[in-house]
Amino acid sequence: MTQPILQVQNISKSFRVGAMDVPVLRGIDFEISMGDFLVLFGPSGCGKSTLLHTILGLESPTAGKIVFAGKTVFSEMSEDERSDFRKRHVGMVYQQSNWIRSLSVLENVAFPLTLLGADRTTAMGRARQTLELVGMSAWSAYAPMELSSGQQQRVSLARAVVTDPDFIIADEPTGNLDFESGQTLMHLLKYLNEETGKTILMVTHDLEYIGYAKTAIRMRDGVIVEVYSENEREALLSSIRGKRGVEAPVSK
């Protein structure tokens, strides 16, 4: 049996609003195995981002626990240890990239390695290799803000994987992209999953990207309402096509 890299165990999360506790997550339970490509989908406001923040150790749960690579994220790690764990083991791709504007594309990609203590020559060399992987080596000397949204997301992906993390988390990475740029990014994620063995958790509200998943989880109102295996995913996609009357893209 494939070893789980992430275990989300009965996670609940409420926020205090005035005199009331407002529940956002209600008993979330699932595992991600090493080498999986899991797509977590659902409408805006269903709790996806709160769940991601909890998995990353940024937001403590009201109840339940997160076990990441065999370590319980909150009870066995201090805040500094959680930060160090993220830097070494998790690559993040956000919907909106945050750049160090005074640095070039190459220097931005190299920056996570310098945080881990790599010397400049090693960091820049690895950054060049990673930019080549995502097809962005020709833009190394540019400022990130000079690039299109699609190009910036490819650079953001390079920055996420330059440290060779075990786990990639992508939070609505195609949210600001046109269709073609979104497909390019998804093919790169698929390559990283299938050819380099990266485990990927991607959050989205765009149903067409379910076709790239090995496992898909549907969320609604803070709960998981359905889990789809790779085979069951095809039935879900057929249902989506039928409702829309058009073909949803499917990754072969």
MOURQUI-V452285 format. One record per pair of residues at least 24 apart in sequence whose C-alpha atoms are under 10 Angstrom apart, sorted by the first residue. I is the first residue (numbers start at 0). J is the second residue. D is the distance in whole Angstrom. If there is no record, write none. Layout:
I/J/D
I/J/D
This chain:
0/32/9
1/31/10
1/32/6
1/33/7
1/34/9
1/35/10
2/30/10
2/31/9
2/32/6
2/33/6
2/34/9
2/68/9
3/30/6
3/31/5
3/32/4
3/33/6
3/34/9
3/35/9
3/66/9
3/67/9
3/68/8
3/69/9
4/30/8
4/31/6
4/32/5
4/33/5
4/34/9
4/35/9
4/66/8
4/67/6
4/68/5
4/69/7
4/70/10
4/165/9
4/166/8
4/198/8
5/29/8
5/30/6
5/31/5
5/32/7
5/33/8
5/54/9
5/65/7
5/66/6
5/67/5
5/68/6
5/69/8
5/70/9
5/71/10
5/166/9
5/198/10
6/30/5
6/31/7
6/32/9
6/54/9
6/64/8
6/65/6
6/66/5
6/67/6
6/68/9
6/69/9
6/70/10
6/71/9
7/31/9
7/50/9
7/53/9
7/54/8
7/63/8
7/64/6
7/65/5
7/66/7
7/67/9
8/62/9
8/63/6
8/64/5
8/65/6
8/66/8
9/60/10
9/62/7
9/63/5
9/64/7
9/65/9
10/50/8
10/53/9
10/54/10
10/59/10
10/60/6
10/61/7
10/62/6
10/63/4
10/64/6
10/65/8
10/222/10
11/50/9
11/53/10
11/59/10
11/60/6
11/61/6
11/62/5
11/63/6
11/64/9
11/221/9
11/222/9
12/46/9
12/49/8
12/50/9
12/53/9
12/58/9
12/59/8
12/60/5
12/61/5
12/62/7
12/63/9
12/221/9
13/60/8
13/61/6
13/62/9
14/61/9
22/46/10
22/61/9
22/220/9
22/221/8
23/47/9
23/49/8
23/50/9
23/220/7
23/221/5
23/222/9
24/49/8
24/50/7
24/60/9
24/61/9
24/62/10
24/218/10
24/219/10
24/220/8
24/221/4
24/222/6
24/223/9
25/61/10
25/62/9
25/220/8
25/221/5
25/222/5
25/223/9
26/62/8
26/63/8
26/221/8
26/222/7
26/223/8
27/63/9
27/64/10
27/218/9
27/221/8
27/222/6
27/223/6
27/224/10
28/63/9
28/64/10
28/65/10
28/222/9
28/223/8
29/216/9
29/223/9
29/226/9
30/65/10
30/66/9
30/67/10
31/67/10
31/198/8
31/199/9
31/200/8
31/214/9
32/198/8
32/199/10
32/214/10
33/68/10
33/165/9
33/166/9
33/196/8
33/197/8
33/198/6
33/199/9
34/165/9
34/166/9
34/191/10
34/192/7
34/193/8
34/195/9
34/196/5
34/197/6
34/198/4
34/199/8
34/213/9
35/166/10
35/192/7
35/193/9
35/196/8
35/197/8
35/198/5
35/199/6
35/200/8
35/212/8
35/213/6
35/214/7
36/167/9
36/188/9
36/189/8
36/191/10
36/192/7
36/193/9
36/196/10
36/197/8
36/198/6
36/199/5
36/200/6
36/201/8
36/211/8
36/212/5
36/213/5
36/214/6
36/215/8
36/229/10
37/168/10
37/198/8
37/199/6
37/200/5
37/201/6
37/202/9
37/209/9
37/211/9
37/212/6
37/213/6
37/214/5
37/215/6
37/216/7
37/227/10
37/228/10
37/229/10
38/169/9
38/199/8
38/200/6
38/201/5
38/202/6
38/203/7
38/204/10
38/206/10
38/208/8
38/209/6
38/210/9
38/211/8
38/212/6
38/213/8
38/214/6
38/215/5
38/216/6
38/217/9
38/227/10
39/170/10
39/171/10
39/200/7
39/201/6
39/202/5
39/203/6
39/204/8
39/206/10
39/209/9
39/212/9
39/214/9
39/215/6
39/216/5
39/217/6
39/218/7
39/223/9
39/226/9
40/171/10
40/201/8
40/202/6
40/203/5
40/204/5
40/205/7
40/206/7
40/208/9
40/209/8
40/215/7
40/216/6
40/217/5
40/218/6
40/219/9
40/223/10
41/202/9
41/203/7
41/204/5
41/205/8
41/206/8
41/216/8
41/217/6
41/218/5
41/219/6
41/220/9
41/221/10
41/223/9
41/224/10
42/203/8
42/204/6
42/205/9
42/206/10
42/217/9
42/218/8
42/219/7
42/220/9
43/203/9
43/204/7
43/218/10
43/219/9
43/220/10
44/218/10
44/219/9
44/220/8
44/221/9
45/204/10
45/217/10
45/218/6
45/219/5
45/220/5
45/221/5
45/222/8
45/223/10
46/218/8
46/219/8
46/220/7
46/221/5
46/222/8
47/170/9
47/171/10
47/202/7
47/203/8
47/204/9
47/217/10
47/218/8
47/219/9
47/220/10
47/221/8
47/222/10
48/170/8
48/171/9
48/202/8
48/203/10
49/221/9
50/202/10
50/221/9
51/168/8
51/169/10
51/170/8
51/200/9
51/201/10
51/202/8
54/168/10
55/81/8
55/82/9
55/84/9
55/85/7
55/89/9
55/91/10
55/168/9
56/80/10
56/81/6
56/82/8
56/84/10
56/85/9
57/81/8
57/82/9
68/165/9
68/166/10
83/114/10
83/115/9
85/164/9
85/166/9
86/111/7
86/112/9
86/114/8
86/115/8
86/159/10
86/162/8
86/164/8
87/111/9
87/112/9
87/114/10
87/115/8
87/162/7
87/163/8
87/164/6
87/165/8
87/166/10
88/160/10
88/162/8
88/163/8
88/164/4
88/165/5
88/166/6
88/167/9
89/159/8
89/160/8
89/162/9
89/163/9
89/164/5
89/165/6
89/166/5
89/167/6
89/168/7
89/198/10
89/199/10
90/155/10
90/156/8
90/157/9
90/158/8
90/159/4
90/160/6
90/161/8
90/162/8
90/163/8
90/164/6
90/165/8
90/166/6
90/167/5
90/168/6
90/169/8
90/199/9
91/155/8
91/156/8
91/158/8
91/159/5
91/160/8
91/164/10
91/166/9
91/167/6
91/168/5
91/169/6
91/170/8
91/172/10
91/200/10
91/201/10
92/152/8
92/153/9
92/154/10
92/155/6
92/156/6
92/157/9
92/158/8
92/159/6
92/160/9
92/167/8
92/168/6
92/169/5
92/170/6
92/171/8
92/172/6
92/173/10
92/201/9
93/152/8
93/155/8
93/156/9
93/159/10
93/168/8
93/169/6
93/170/5
93/171/6
93/172/5
93/173/9
93/174/9
93/202/10
94/152/8
94/155/10
94/169/8
94/170/6
94/171/5
94/172/4
94/173/7
94/174/6
94/175/7
94/176/9
94/203/10
95/148/9
95/151/9
95/152/8
95/155/9
95/170/9
95/171/9
95/172/8
95/173/9
95/174/9
95/175/8
96/143/9
96/144/10
96/148/9
96/151/7
96/152/7
96/154/9
96/155/6
96/156/10
96/172/9
97/143/10
97/155/9
98/142/9
98/143/7
98/144/8
98/151/10
98/155/9
99/142/9
99/143/9
99/144/10
100/142/7
100/143/7
100/144/8
101/142/8
101/143/10
102/140/9
102/141/9
102/142/7
102/143/8
103/138/9
103/139/7
103/140/6
103/141/6
103/142/5
103/143/7
103/144/9
104/130/9
104/135/9
104/136/9
104/138/7
104/139/5
104/140/6
104/141/6
104/142/6
104/143/5
104/144/9
104/145/10
104/146/9
104/151/9
104/154/7
104/155/9
104/157/10
104/158/9
105/129/10
105/130/8
105/135/10
105/136/8
105/138/8
105/139/5
105/140/6
105/141/8
105/142/9
105/143/9
105/154/9
105/157/10
105/158/9
106/139/8
106/140/9
106/141/10
106/142/9
106/158/10
107/139/10
107/142/9
107/143/8
107/154/9
107/155/9
107/157/10
107/158/7
108/139/9
108/154/7
108/155/8
108/156/9
108/157/6
108/158/4
108/159/8
108/160/9
108/161/7
108/162/10
109/157/9
109/158/7
109/161/7
109/162/9
110/158/8
110/161/9
110/162/10
111/158/7
111/159/8
111/160/9
111/161/8
111/162/7
112/158/9
112/161/7
112/162/6
112/163/10
113/162/10
115/162/9
122/161/9
122/162/9
125/161/7
125/162/9
125/163/10
126/157/8
126/158/8
126/160/10
126/161/6
126/162/9
127/157/9
127/161/9
128/157/9
128/161/9
129/154/9
129/156/9
129/157/6
129/158/8
129/159/10
129/160/8
129/161/6
129/162/10
129/163/10
130/154/7
130/155/10
130/156/9
130/157/6
130/158/8
130/161/9
131/157/9
132/157/8
132/187/9
132/191/10
133/157/7
133/183/9
133/184/9
133/187/7
133/188/10
134/187/10
147/176/9
147/180/10
148/173/10
148/175/7
148/176/6
148/177/9
148/180/8
148/181/10
149/173/9
149/175/8
149/176/6
149/177/8
149/178/10
149/179/9
149/180/5
149/181/7
149/182/10
149/183/8
149/184/8
150/176/10
150/180/8
150/183/10
150/184/9
152/176/9
152/180/9
152/181/9
152/183/10
152/184/7
153/180/9
153/181/10
153/183/9
153/184/6
153/187/8
153/188/10
156/184/8
156/187/9
156/188/9
160/191/9
160/197/9
163/195/10
163/197/9
164/197/8
164/198/9
165/196/9
165/197/6
165/198/7
165/199/9
166/192/10
166/196/10
166/197/6
166/198/5
166/199/6
166/200/8
167/191/9
167/192/9
167/197/7
167/198/6
167/199/5
167/200/6
167/201/8
168/198/9
168/199/6
168/200/5
168/201/6
168/202/8
169/199/8
169/200/6
169/201/5
169/202/6
169/203/9
170/200/8
170/201/6
170/202/5
170/203/7
171/201/7
171/202/5
171/203/5
171/204/8
171/205/9
172/201/8
172/202/8
172/203/8
173/202/10
173/203/8
173/204/10
173/205/9
173/208/10
174/203/8
174/204/9
174/205/8
181/208/9
182/208/9
182/248/9
182/250/10
185/211/7
185/250/9
186/211/8
186/250/8
189/250/9
206/235/10
206/236/8
206/239/8
206/247/8
206/248/9
207/236/8
207/239/8
207/240/9
207/246/9
207/247/5
207/248/6
207/249/7
207/250/10
208/236/10
208/247/9
208/248/7
208/249/8
208/250/8
209/233/9
209/235/9
209/236/7
209/247/9
209/248/9
209/249/8
209/250/9
210/235/9
210/236/7
210/247/8
210/248/7
210/249/4
210/250/5
210/251/8
211/248/9
211/249/7
211/250/5
211/251/8
212/249/10
212/250/9
